[in-house]
């Protein structure tokens, strides 16, 4: 899976965040405890980013500490390269 988020940063403009990882299944009691901290009627997918042990990707906690919010857009598949590669037809943008 790929989690992405577009943030508007004052003085910089739009900034794209990308984290690739996997969906994970949690034990039911863990899912219930976490899911009821927000609105349990919202769809929930548990996401574990691929970590590198360094910088913003040192651990799962560091990824979320550096994320623009507590949510993002999730795509199935590792599409990070597609999000940052500019298509030739769009070079004028």
PDB file as gemmi writes it, atoms N, CA and C in Angstrom:
CRYST1    1.000    1.000    1.000  90.00  90.00  90.00 P 1                      
ATOM      1  N   UNK A   1       0.843  -1.167   0.000  1.00  0.00           N  
ATOM      2  CA  UNK A   1       0.000   0.000   0.000  1.00  0.00           C  
ATOM      3  C   UNK A   1       0.893   1.235   0.000  1.00  0.00           C  
ATOM      4  N   UNK A   2       0.336   2.331  -0.459  1.00  0.00           N  
ATOM      5  CA  UNK A   2       1.023   3.616  -0.409  1.00  0.00           C  
ATOM      6  C   UNK A   2       0.114   4.616   0.285  1.00  0.00           C  
ATOM      7  N   UNK A   3       0.650   5.273   1.308  1.00  0.00           N  
ATOM      8  CA  UNK A   3      -0.087   6.329   1.998  1.00  0.00           C  
ATOM      9  C   UNK A   3       0.498   7.656   1.527  1.00  0.00           C  
ATOM     10  N   UNK A   4      -0.376   8.582   1.168  1.00  0.00           N  
ATOM     11  CA  UNK A   4       0.103   9.887   0.707  1.00  0.00           C  
ATOM     12  C   UNK A   4      -0.743  10.993   1.316  1.00  0.00           C  
ATOM     13  N   UNK A   5      -0.162  12.168   1.321  1.00  0.00           N  
ATOM     14  CA  UNK A   5      -0.862  13.346   1.834  1.00  0.00           C  
ATOM     15  C   UNK A   5      -0.238  14.576   1.203  1.00  0.00           C  
ATOM     16  N   UNK A   6      -1.074  15.504   0.781  1.00  0.00           N  
ATOM     17  CA  UNK A   6      -0.619  16.782   0.262  1.00  0.00           C  
ATOM     18  C   UNK A   6      -0.839  17.828   1.349  1.00  0.00           C  
ATOM     19  N   UNK A   7       0.246  18.452   1.802  1.00  0.00           N  
ATOM     20  CA  UNK A   7       0.189  19.483   2.840  1.00  0.00           C  
ATOM     21  C   UNK A   7       0.506  20.830   2.208  1.00  0.00           C  
ATOM     22  N   UNK A   8      -0.106  21.871   2.705  1.00  0.00           N  
ATOM     23  CA  UNK A   8       0.245  23.230   2.304  1.00  0.00           C  
ATOM     24  C   UNK A   8       1.093  23.820   3.420  1.00  0.00           C  
ATOM     25  N   UNK A   9       2.360  24.075   3.121  1.00  0.00           N  
ATOM     26  CA  UNK A   9       3.309  24.575   4.107  1.00  0.00           C  
ATOM     27  C   UNK A   9       3.565  26.052   3.844  1.00  0.00           C  
ATOM     28  N   UNK A  10       3.308  26.885   4.852  1.00  0.00           N  
ATOM     29  CA  UNK A  10       3.488  28.317   4.718  1.00  0.00           C  
ATOM     30  C   UNK A  10       4.919  28.639   4.294  1.00  0.00           C  
ATOM     31  N   UNK A  11       5.060  29.460   3.265  1.00  0.00           N  
ATOM     32  CA  UNK A  11       6.362  29.866   2.763  1.00  0.00           C  
ATOM     33  C   UNK A  11       6.976  28.888   1.775  1.00  0.00           C  
ATOM     34  N   UNK A  12       6.391  27.690   1.646  1.00  0.00           N  
ATOM     35  CA  UNK A  12       6.912  26.688   0.712  1.00  0.00           C  
ATOM     36  C   UNK A  12       5.878  26.361  -0.356  1.00  0.00           C  
ATOM     37  N   UNK A  13       4.651  26.115   0.076  1.00  0.00           N  
ATOM     38  CA  UNK A  13       3.588  25.727  -0.846  1.00  0.00           C  
ATOM     39  C   UNK A  13       3.215  24.272  -0.643  1.00  0.00           C  
ATOM     40  N   UNK A  14       2.709  23.608  -1.692  1.00  0.00           N  
ATOM     41  CA  UNK A  14       2.285  22.217  -1.536  1.00  0.00           C  
ATOM     42  C   UNK A  14       3.481  21.279  -1.359  1.00  0.00           C  
ATOM     43  N   UNK A  15       3.345  20.368  -0.414  1.00  0.00           N  
ATOM     44  CA  UNK A  15       4.384  19.379  -0.126  1.00  0.00           C  
ATOM     45  C   UNK A  15       3.713  18.003  -0.097  1.00  0.00           C  
ATOM     46  N   UNK A  16       4.217  17.080  -0.896  1.00  0.00           N  
ATOM     47  CA  UNK A  16       3.664  15.729  -0.974  1.00  0.00           C  
ATOM     48  C   UNK A  16       4.435  14.799  -0.047  1.00  0.00           C  
ATOM     49  N   UNK A  17       3.716  14.121   0.833  1.00  0.00           N  
ATOM     50  CA  UNK A  17       4.322  13.100   1.683  1.00  0.00           C  
ATOM     51  C   UNK A  17       3.918  11.738   1.154  1.00  0.00           C  
ATOM     52  N   UNK A  18       4.854  10.799   1.152  1.00  0.00           N  
ATOM     53  CA  UNK A  18       4.610   9.451   0.655  1.00  0.00           C  
ATOM     54  C   UNK A  18       5.239   8.457   1.624  1.00  0.00           C  
ATOM     55  N   UNK A  19       4.483   7.427   1.983  1.00  0.00           N  
ATOM     56  CA  UNK A  19       5.007   6.324   2.793  1.00  0.00           C  
ATOM     57  C   UNK A  19       4.459   5.027   2.197  1.00  0.00           C  
ATOM     58  N   UNK A  20       5.348   4.158   1.792  1.00  0.00           N  
ATOM     59  CA  UNK A  20       4.908   2.861   1.298  1.00  0.00           C  
ATOM     60  C   UNK A  20       4.976   1.847   2.429  1.00  0.00           C  
ATOM     61  N   UNK A  21       4.067   0.880   2.405  1.00  0.00           N  
ATOM     62  CA  UNK A  21       4.017  -0.116   3.468  1.00  0.00           C  
ATOM     63  C   UNK A  21       3.011  -1.197   3.144  1.00  0.00           C  
ATOM     64  N   UNK A  22       2.420  -1.748   4.188  1.00  0.00           N  
ATOM     65  CA  UNK A  22       1.524  -2.893   4.034  1.00  0.00           C  
ATOM     66  C   UNK A  22       0.324  -2.744   4.947  1.00  0.00           C  
ATOM     67  N   UNK A  23      -0.794  -3.370   4.561  1.00  0.00           N  
ATOM     68  CA  UNK A  23      -1.934  -3.432   5.465  1.00  0.00           C  
ATOM     69  C   UNK A  23      -1.659  -4.567   6.452  1.00  0.00           C  
ATOM     70  N   UNK A  24      -2.132  -4.386   7.660  1.00  0.00           N  
ATOM     71  CA  UNK A  24      -1.908  -5.396   8.690  1.00  0.00           C  
ATOM     72  C   UNK A  24      -3.218  -5.715   9.389  1.00  0.00           C  
ATOM     73  N   UNK A  25      -3.338  -6.949   9.848  1.00  0.00           N  
ATOM     74  CA  UNK A  25      -4.470  -7.363  10.668  1.00  0.00           C  
ATOM     75  C   UNK A  25      -4.045  -7.299  12.123  1.00  0.00           C  
ATOM     76  N   UNK A  26      -4.873  -6.679  12.936  1.00  0.00           N  
ATOM     77  CA  UNK A  26      -4.619  -6.602  14.364  1.00  0.00           C  
ATOM     78  C   UNK A  26      -5.529  -7.590  15.092  1.00  0.00           C  
ATOM     79  N   UNK A  27      -5.111  -8.066  16.250  1.00  0.00           N  
ATOM     80  CA  UNK A  27      -6.038  -8.873  17.044  1.00  0.00           C  
ATOM     81  C   UNK A  27      -7.316  -8.069  17.303  1.00  0.00           C  
ATOM     82  N   UNK A  28      -8.447  -8.731  17.343  1.00  0.00           N  
ATOM     83  CA  UNK A  28      -9.743  -8.059  17.449  1.00  0.00           C  
ATOM     84  C   UNK A  28      -9.810  -7.103  18.644  1.00  0.00           C  
ATOM     85  N   UNK A  29      -9.270  -7.507  19.799  1.00  0.00           N  
ATOM     86  CA  UNK A  29      -9.346  -6.634  20.981  1.00  0.00           C  
ATOM     87  C   UNK A  29      -8.494  -5.377  20.803  1.00  0.00           C  
ATOM     88  N   UNK A  30      -7.393  -5.472  20.079  1.00  0.00           N  
ATOM     89  CA  UNK A  30      -6.549  -4.299  19.807  1.00  0.00           C  
ATOM     90  C   UNK A  30      -7.258  -3.383  18.814  1.00  0.00           C  
ATOM     91  N   UNK A  31      -7.811  -3.971  17.745  1.00  0.00           N  
ATOM     92  CA  UNK A  31      -8.570  -3.192  16.753  1.00  0.00           C  
ATOM     93  C   UNK A  31      -9.711  -2.430  17.433  1.00  0.00           C  
ATOM     94  N   UNK A  32     -10.484  -3.115  18.265  1.00  0.00           N  
ATOM     95  CA  UNK A  32     -11.630  -2.486  18.932  1.00  0.00           C  
ATOM     96  C   UNK A  32     -11.186  -1.320  19.814  1.00  0.00           C  
ATOM     97  N   UNK A  33     -10.125  -1.524  20.587  1.00  0.00           N  
ATOM     98  CA  UNK A  33      -9.654  -0.465  21.485  1.00  0.00           C  
ATOM     99  C   UNK A  33      -9.228   0.768  20.695  1.00  0.00           C  
ATOM    100  N   UNK A  34      -8.501   0.565  19.603  1.00  0.00           N  
ATOM    101  CA  UNK A  34      -8.038   1.692  18.792  1.00  0.00           C  
ATOM    102  C   UNK A  34      -9.170   2.309  17.980  1.00  0.00           C  
ATOM    103  N   UNK A  35     -10.015   1.477  17.399  1.00  0.00           N  
ATOM    104  CA  UNK A  35     -11.091   1.962  16.533  1.00  0.00           C  
ATOM    105  C   UNK A  35     -12.086   2.823  17.310  1.00  0.00           C  
ATOM    106  N   UNK A  36     -12.303   2.515  18.572  1.00  0.00           N  
ATOM    107  CA  UNK A  36     -13.270   3.282  19.367  1.00  0.00           C  
ATOM    108  C   UNK A  36     -12.688   4.583  19.924  1.00  0.00           C  
ATOM    109  N   UNK A  37     -11.430   4.886  19.608  1.00  0.00           N  
ATOM    110  CA  UNK A  37     -10.853   6.183  19.991  1.00  0.00           C  
ATOM    111  C   UNK A  37     -11.283   7.273  19.022  1.00  0.00           C  
ATOM    112  N   UNK A  38     -11.773   6.872  17.850  1.00  0.00           N  
ATOM    113  CA  UNK A  38     -12.289   7.829  16.865  1.00  0.00           C  
ATOM    114  C   UNK A  38     -13.732   7.453  16.575  1.00  0.00           C  
ATOM    115  N   UNK A  39     -14.199   7.677  15.376  1.00  0.00           N  
ATOM    116  CA  UNK A  39     -15.554   7.331  14.984  1.00  0.00           C  
ATOM    117  C   UNK A  39     -15.540   5.930  14.380  1.00  0.00           C  
ATOM    118  N   UNK A  40     -16.037   4.918  15.086  1.00  0.00           N  
ATOM    119  CA  UNK A  40     -15.962   3.545  14.582  1.00  0.00           C  
ATOM    120  C   UNK A  40     -16.807   3.287  13.333  1.00  0.00           C  
ATOM    121  N   UNK A  41     -17.603   4.262  12.898  1.00  0.00           N  
ATOM    122  CA  UNK A  41     -18.369   4.071  11.669  1.00  0.00           C  
ATOM    123  C   UNK A  41     -17.512   4.360  10.434  1.00  0.00           C  
ATOM    124  N   UNK A  42     -16.340   4.996  10.625  1.00  0.00           N  
ATOM    125  CA  UNK A  42     -15.448   5.263   9.498  1.00  0.00           C  
ATOM    126  C   UNK A  42     -14.749   3.976   9.089  1.00  0.00           C  
ATOM    127  N   UNK A  43     -14.454   3.819   7.810  1.00  0.00           N  
ATOM    128  CA  UNK A  43     -13.704   2.623   7.404  1.00  0.00           C  
ATOM    129  C   UNK A  43     -12.289   2.678   7.986  1.00  0.00           C  
ATOM    130  N   UNK A  44     -11.773   1.541   8.390  1.00  0.00           N  
ATOM    131  CA  UNK A  44     -10.463   1.482   9.019  1.00  0.00           C  
ATOM    132  C   UNK A  44      -9.589   0.460   8.311  1.00  0.00           C  
ATOM    133  N   UNK A  45      -8.407   0.883   7.917  1.00  0.00           N  
ATOM    134  CA  UNK A  45      -7.373  -0.010   7.407  1.00  0.00           C  
ATOM    135  C   UNK A  45      -6.127   0.262   8.224  1.00  0.00           C  
ATOM    136  N   UNK A  46      -5.576  -0.760   8.834  1.00  0.00           N  
ATOM    137  CA  UNK A  46      -4.362  -0.590   9.625  1.00  0.00           C  
ATOM    138  C   UNK A  46      -3.173  -0.699   8.690  1.00  0.00           C  
ATOM    139  N   UNK A  47      -2.323   0.316   8.731  1.00  0.00           N  
ATOM    140  CA  UNK A  47      -1.212   0.478   7.794  1.00  0.00           C  
ATOM    141  C   UNK A  47       0.100   0.474   8.564  1.00  0.00           C  
ATOM    142  N   UNK A  48       1.059  -0.312   8.090  1.00  0.00           N  
ATOM    143  CA  UNK A  48       2.398  -0.332   8.681  1.00  0.00           C  
ATOM    144  C   UNK A  48       3.390   0.114   7.612  1.00  0.00           C  
ATOM    145  N   UNK A  49       4.016   1.285   7.792  1.00  0.00           N  
ATOM    146  CA  UNK A  49       4.968   1.769   6.789  1.00  0.00           C  
ATOM    147  C   UNK A  49       6.255   0.939   6.802  1.00  0.00           C  
ATOM    148  N   UNK A  50       6.914   0.910   5.670  1.00  0.00           N  
ATOM    149  CA  UNK A  50       8.234   0.296   5.595  1.00  0.00           C  
ATOM    150  C   UNK A  50       9.206   1.270   6.251  1.00  0.00           C  
ATOM    151  N   UNK A  51       9.937   0.817   7.252  1.00  0.00           N  
ATOM    152  CA  UNK A  51      10.857   1.688   7.968  1.00  0.00           C  
ATOM    153  C   UNK A  51      12.302   1.377   7.573  1.00  0.00           C  
ATOM    154  N   UNK A  52      13.151   2.390   7.706  1.00  0.00           N  
ATOM    155  CA  UNK A  52      14.558   2.259   7.310  1.00  0.00           C  
ATOM    156  C   UNK A  52      15.513   2.261   8.493  1.00  0.00           C  
ATOM    157  N   UNK A  53      15.021   2.662   9.657  1.00  0.00           N  
ATOM    158  CA  UNK A  53      15.893   2.784  10.817  1.00  0.00           C  
ATOM    159  C   UNK A  53      16.592   4.128  10.907  1.00  0.00           C  
ATOM    160  N   UNK A  54      16.270   5.037   9.967  1.00  0.00           N  
ATOM    161  CA  UNK A  54      16.910   6.355   9.940  1.00  0.00           C  
ATOM    162  C   UNK A  54      15.879   7.460   9.719  1.00  0.00           C  
ATOM    163  N   UNK A  55      16.169   8.645  10.254  1.00  0.00           N  
ATOM    164  CA  UNK A  55      15.377   9.849   9.991  1.00  0.00           C  
ATOM    165  C   UNK A  55      13.897   9.680  10.273  1.00  0.00           C  
ATOM    166  N   UNK A  56      13.073  10.254   9.398  1.00  0.00           N  
ATOM    167  CA  UNK A  56      11.619  10.210   9.561  1.00  0.00           C  
ATOM    168  C   UNK A  56      11.072   8.794   9.425  1.00  0.00           C  
ATOM    169  N   UNK A  57      11.869   7.870   8.893  1.00  0.00           N  
ATOM    170  CA  UNK A  57      11.437   6.481   8.729  1.00  0.00           C  
ATOM    171  C   UNK A  57      12.195   5.542   9.665  1.00  0.00           C  
ATOM    172  N   UNK A  58      12.670   6.091  10.791  1.00  0.00           N  
ATOM    173  CA  UNK A  58      13.393   5.282  11.782  1.00  0.00           C  
ATOM    174  C   UNK A  58      12.470   4.218  12.374  1.00  0.00           C  
ATOM    175  N   UNK A  59      11.213   4.595  12.656  1.00  0.00           N  
ATOM    176  CA  UNK A  59      10.235   3.666  13.225  1.00  0.00           C  
ATOM    177  C   UNK A  59       8.838   4.097  12.776  1.00  0.00           C  
ATOM    178  N   UNK A  60       7.863   3.261  13.044  1.00  0.00           N  
ATOM    179  CA  UNK A  60       6.473   3.608  12.734  1.00  0.00           C  
ATOM    180  C   UNK A  60       6.088   4.895  13.467  1.00  0.00           C  
ATOM    181  N   UNK A  61       6.518   5.027  14.715  1.00  0.00           N  
ATOM    182  CA  UNK A  61       6.200   6.220  15.491  1.00  0.00           C  
ATOM    183  C   UNK A  61       6.815   7.467  14.861  1.00  0.00           C  
ATOM    184  N   UNK A  62       8.043   7.346  14.342  1.00  0.00           N  
ATOM    185  CA  UNK A  62       8.685   8.500  13.702  1.00  0.00           C  
ATOM    186  C   UNK A  62       7.968   8.888  12.418  1.00  0.00           C  
ATOM    187  N   UNK A  63       7.474   7.915  11.654  1.00  0.00           N  
ATOM    188  CA  UNK A  63       6.717   8.238  10.440  1.00  0.00           C  
ATOM    189  C   UNK A  63       5.508   9.093  10.817  1.00  0.00           C  
ATOM    190  N   UNK A  64       4.748   8.660  11.818  1.00  0.00           N  
ATOM    191  CA  UNK A  64       3.553   9.404  12.204  1.00  0.00           C  
ATOM    192  C   UNK A  64       3.894  10.732  12.872  1.00  0.00           C  
ATOM    193  N   UNK A  65       5.009  10.802  13.597  1.00  0.00           N  
ATOM    194  CA  UNK A  65       5.430  12.077  14.189  1.00  0.00           C  
ATOM    195  C   UNK A  65       5.759  13.110  13.118  1.00  0.00           C  
ATOM    196  N   UNK A  66       6.188  12.658  11.956  1.00  0.00           N  
ATOM    197  CA  UNK A  66       6.560  13.560  10.865  1.00  0.00           C  
ATOM    198  C   UNK A  66       5.464  13.706   9.819  1.00  0.00           C  
ATOM    199  N   UNK A  67       4.336  13.032  10.031  1.00  0.00           N  
ATOM    200  CA  UNK A  67       3.229  13.082   9.071  1.00  0.00           C  
ATOM    201  C   UNK A  67       2.431  14.344   9.292  1.00  0.00           C  
ATOM    202  N   UNK A  68       1.832  14.897   8.236  1.00  0.00           N  
ATOM    203  CA  UNK A  68       1.109  16.161   8.311  1.00  0.00           C  
ATOM    204  C   UNK A  68      -0.184  16.107   9.099  1.00  0.00           C  
ATOM    205  N   UNK A  69      -0.734  14.915   9.335  1.00  0.00           N  
ATOM    206  CA  UNK A  69      -1.973  14.748  10.091  1.00  0.00           C  
ATOM    207  C   UNK A  69      -2.048  13.291  10.530  1.00  0.00           C  
ATOM    208  N   UNK A  70      -3.115  12.929  11.200  1.00  0.00           N  
ATOM    209  CA  UNK A  70      -3.228  11.542  11.645  1.00  0.00           C  
ATOM    210  C   UNK A  70      -3.940  10.656  10.620  1.00  0.00           C  
ATOM    211  N   UNK A  71      -3.988  11.090   9.389  1.00  0.00           N  
ATOM    212  CA  UNK A  71      -4.601  10.296   8.328  1.00  0.00           C  
ATOM    213  C   UNK A  71      -3.932  10.629   6.998  1.00  0.00           C  
ATOM    214  N   UNK A  72      -4.264   9.853   5.986  1.00  0.00           N  
ATOM    215  CA  UNK A  72      -3.742  10.082   4.639  1.00  0.00           C  
ATOM    216  C   UNK A  72      -4.597   9.330   3.644  1.00  0.00           C  
ATOM    217  N   UNK A  73      -4.305   9.487   2.388  1.00  0.00           N  
ATOM    218  CA  UNK A  73      -4.996   8.746   1.340  1.00  0.00           C  
ATOM    219  C   UNK A  73      -4.232   7.449   1.107  1.00  0.00           C  
ATOM    220  N   UNK A  74      -4.939   6.340   1.076  1.00  0.00           N  
ATOM    221  CA  UNK A  74      -4.312   5.032   0.914  1.00  0.00           C  
ATOM    222  C   UNK A  74      -4.615   4.486  -0.473  1.00  0.00           C  
ATOM    223  N   UNK A  75      -3.566   4.026  -1.154  1.00  0.00           N  
ATOM    224  CA  UNK A  75      -3.707   3.369  -2.455  1.00  0.00           C  
ATOM    225  C   UNK A  75      -3.181   1.947  -2.329  1.00  0.00           C  
ATOM    226  N   UNK A  76      -3.836   1.019  -2.987  1.00  0.00           N  
ATOM    227  CA  UNK A  76      -3.332  -0.350  -2.987  1.00  0.00           C  
ATOM    228  C   UNK A  76      -2.226  -0.453  -4.008  1.00  0.00           C  
ATOM    229  N   UNK A  77      -1.094  -0.978  -3.598  1.00  0.00           N  
ATOM    230  CA  UNK A  77       0.086  -1.083  -4.446  1.00  0.00           C  
ATOM    231  C   UNK A  77       1.107  -0.035  -4.059  1.00  0.00           C  
ATOM    232  N   UNK A  78       2.347  -0.301  -4.406  1.00  0.00           N  
ATOM    233  CA  UNK A  78       3.422   0.658  -4.139  1.00  0.00           C  
ATOM    234  C   UNK A  78       3.527   1.587  -5.339  1.00  0.00           C  
ATOM    235  N   UNK A  79       2.886   2.766  -5.218  1.00  0.00           N  
ATOM    236  CA  UNK A  79       2.786   3.699  -6.339  1.00  0.00           C  
ATOM    237  C   UNK A  79       3.545   4.999  -6.086  1.00  0.00           C  
ATOM    238  N   UNK A  80       4.413   5.013  -5.078  1.00  0.00           N  
ATOM    239  CA  UNK A  80       5.146   6.226  -4.736  1.00  0.00           C  
ATOM    240  C   UNK A  80       5.914   6.806  -5.906  1.00  0.00           C  
ATOM    241  N   UNK A  81       6.583   5.946  -6.675  1.00  0.00           N  
ATOM    242  CA  UNK A  81       7.348   6.427  -7.833  1.00  0.00           C  
ATOM    243  C   UNK A  81       6.427   7.085  -8.850  1.00  0.00           C  
ATOM    244  N   UNK A  82       5.228   6.562  -9.010  1.00  0.00           N  
ATOM    245  CA  UNK A  82       4.274   7.154  -9.952  1.00  0.00           C  
ATOM    246  C   UNK A  82       3.802   8.527  -9.477  1.00  0.00           C  
ATOM    247  N   UNK A  83       3.730   8.724  -8.172  1.00  0.00           N  
ATOM    248  CA  UNK A  83       3.283  10.011  -7.638  1.00  0.00           C  
ATOM    249  C   UNK A  83       4.324  11.113  -7.818  1.00  0.00           C  
ATOM    250  N   UNK A  84       5.598  10.748  -7.864  1.00  0.00           N  
ATOM    251  CA  UNK A  84       6.639  11.766  -7.985  1.00  0.00           C  
ATOM    252  C   UNK A  84       7.240  11.875  -9.378  1.00  0.00           C  
ATOM    253  N   UNK A  85       6.808  11.011 -10.301  1.00  0.00           N  
ATOM    254  CA  UNK A  85       7.309  11.058 -11.669  1.00  0.00           C  
ATOM    255  C   UNK A  85       6.387  11.926 -12.498  1.00  0.00           C  
ATOM    256  N   UNK A  86       6.953  12.926 -13.135  1.00  0.00           N  
ATOM    257  CA  UNK A  86       6.141  13.831 -13.947  1.00  0.00           C  
ATOM    258  C   UNK A  86       5.956  13.250 -15.337  1.00  0.00           C  
ATOM    259  N   UNK A  87       4.717  13.143 -15.758  1.00  0.00           N  
ATOM    260  CA  UNK A  87       4.396  12.644 -17.082  1.00  0.00           C  
ATOM    261  C   UNK A  87       4.748  13.713 -18.108  1.00  0.00           C  
ATOM    262  N   UNK A  88       5.335  13.333 -19.267  1.00  0.00           N  
ATOM    263  CA  UNK A  88       5.744  14.328 -20.284  1.00  0.00           C  
ATOM    264  C   UNK A  88       4.626  15.266 -20.726  1.00  0.00           C  
ATOM    265  N   UNK A  89       3.376  14.785 -20.750  1.00  0.00           N  
ATOM    266  CA  UNK A  89       2.282  15.653 -21.206  1.00  0.00           C  
ATOM    267  C   UNK A  89       1.985  16.762 -20.214  1.00  0.00           C  
ATOM    268  N   UNK A  90       2.465  16.612 -18.973  1.00  0.00           N  
ATOM    269  CA  UNK A  90       2.155  17.590 -17.923  1.00  0.00           C  
ATOM    270  C   UNK A  90       3.349  18.477 -17.606  1.00  0.00           C  
ATOM    271  N   UNK A  91       4.343  18.512 -18.416  1.00  0.00           N  
ATOM    272  CA  UNK A  91       5.584  19.249 -18.125  1.00  0.00           C  
ATOM    273  C   UNK A  91       5.329  20.740 -17.960  1.00  0.00           C  
ATOM    274  N   UNK A  92       4.252  21.259 -18.528  1.00  0.00           N  
ATOM    275  CA  UNK A  92       3.965  22.695 -18.430  1.00  0.00           C  
ATOM    276  C   UNK A  92       3.364  23.067 -17.085  1.00  0.00           C  
ATOM    277  N   UNK A  93       2.947  22.078 -16.266  1.00  0.00           N  
ATOM    278  CA  UNK A  93       2.310  22.376 -14.972  1.00  0.00           C  
ATOM    279  C   UNK A  93       3.335  22.777 -13.929  1.00  0.00           C  
TER     280      UNK A  93                                                      
END                                                                             
